Amino acid sequence: MTEQSKTFLYEYLNNASPTGFEASGQQIWLDYLKPYIDETIIDVYGTAVGVINPGQPYKVVIEAHADEISWFVNYIDDNGYIFVRRNGGSDAVIAPSMRCNLHTKKGVVKGVFGYPAIHVRDLGKDKAPTVNDIFIDLGAANKKEVEEMGVHVGTVVTFEDGLTELNDRFYVGRALDNRVGGFMIAEVARLLKENNIQLPYTLYVVNAVQEEIGLRGAEMIVRRLKPDVAIVTDVTHDTQSPMYNKKEQGDLKCGKGPVICYGPAVQNNLRDFIIDVATEKEIAIQRQAVSRSTGTDTDSFAYATEGVASALISLPLKYMHTTVETVHKDDVQAVINLIYESLLALKGNEDWRYIK
């Protein structure tokens, strides 16, 4: 990682890109990517694509998603307290005492998720807060004052926490799911350019929107690009910390390398190709099995058109959908390396069918 890379990582991760409102983050991503690509494609909902070596008959995608979980203002009471609903898989349990940003046309308005003090709660009946329990306090005296700040029903809200580092080994912050993926595929594009690699196919570097509410951006862009191959990267759960059940959720650990996914949406020949690359290049990997779906944009790339050979390379992450999502620096670099080396190994004429 260069100093420029690190600056981009912090700027990109600290910017808010809630689902449906990803444009500012996409602009940061495209500005960084621009020197390393030949063309750009941007669709009407904001999915951004950097194109390398356009016009070739064989087309390959590397993909991450750009959006983060957030909240919508749903109701403002007469006393100026704001009640919310989810935009994606936001966790009401972690919300109390969090600082937040409300994104208005006038700019960011600061707020806090308040909660009754422990002194006044009946601890014998205490329970985890639900979406209906949590509320935001802007320090406003009434509803009119809230509205004068530019806040209204539909205003999007994100937690305030930014990127930091832990024990010089981990990146910690909100929205590593999955803007760290956008960072990693951008770094792959940088390496291709700086190493003067001439690919024998067109490469689409795709940063898709609206993954958190149903893989929607990927579903749209795959129909437009119609690639032959899609290598998707997202995060998956580190299962080592307390309260995980390895029998149910697998045995995955930050620091032990990229996670290769096994499941119906993953094309077996492409997956094994990537594993062979990892073996040859001595990149340690972990394995994960899923049931019906991966729960990532891999599913859209696999199924949204006539079928695209798709594989998933995951980054192990602790504490998903919190403000302290945690990934190991070595894993980040290893995912970058594995995607890069897989692209170099592709000849651009592969037939991935099981039966020929």
Buried (B, 14 or more C-beta within 10 A) or exposed (E): BEEEBEEBBBBBBBBBBBBBBBBEBBBBBBEBBEEBBEEEBEBEBBBBBBBBBEEBEBBBBBBBBBBBBBBBBBEBEEEBBBBBEBBBEBBBEBBBEBEBBBBBEEEBBEBBBBBEEEEEEEEEEEEEBEBEBBBBBBEBEBBEEBBEBBBEEEBBBBBBBBBEEEEEEBBBBBBBBBBBBBBBBBBBBBBBBEEEBEBEBBBBBBBBBBBBBEBBBBBBBBEEBEBBBBBBBBBBBBBBEEEBEEEEEBEBBBBBBBBBBEBBBBBEEBBEBBBEBBEEBEBBBBEBEBEEBBBBBBBBBBBBBEEBBBBBBBBBBBBBBBBBBBBBBBBBBBBBBBBBBBBBBBEBEBEBEEEE
